[in-house]
Amino acid sequence: MKYSCALYKPFLLLLIVLLHGCAFPLEPADQRAARTETLTREIMALSSVVSRQEAHDFAATAVETSAELGKKYDVALSPWLHNASILVGVKDRGLCYQYAEDLYASLKVIRNEHLQMHYVAANRGQFSEHHALTVVVRDAPWDSGLILDAWRKNGNLYFVPLKEDKYPWIDDGIAHFTTAPAVQ
């Protein structure tokens, strides 16, 4: 039996309206500052070669960009409901790969000596397909770093060591991102 788009879209729209309260609100500035400090420490823990300034600049940009993306995409729903609102045409942007691309665009311009980013994917080709970035120490294995996921909590940057995350990440192979070296 084939389902009609005429029935599918109104059902999704109704579901979105009913579950509107299931979202993560954007964090206030003081909570983003605390998140920045935690991410700074996590990045520094990747290697003793990463300075506090380098880690902080990267972390602050990641956390603030994530919040800006949450506002830009006008996220008021849980991530999967936001995706549904894009599918039915209510919203234009805010899928996980778009968060990853936009986050990368902000992070790639940060001057540093020791950090690299990789674009990663999980569950490729499945309904639960997901995309994010990972940050690692330059020339370290792609899976030795931290996941940076701006989508998962609606613009409140989620980060965790890649090997501790629930997703089965793979190096996407589409791109290998390296941030600009520091000016000496």
Secondary structure, DSSP 8 states (H G I E B T S, - for coil): ----HHHHHHHHHHHHHHTTT-S-----HHHHHHHHHHHHHHHHTT-TTS-HHHHHHHHHHHHHHHHHHHHHTT--S-HHHHHHHHHTTS-S---HHHHHHHHHHHHTTS--SSEEEEEEEESTTSTT-EEEEEEEETTS-GGGSEEEESTTTTTS-EEEEGGGSSS-EEEEEEEEEE------
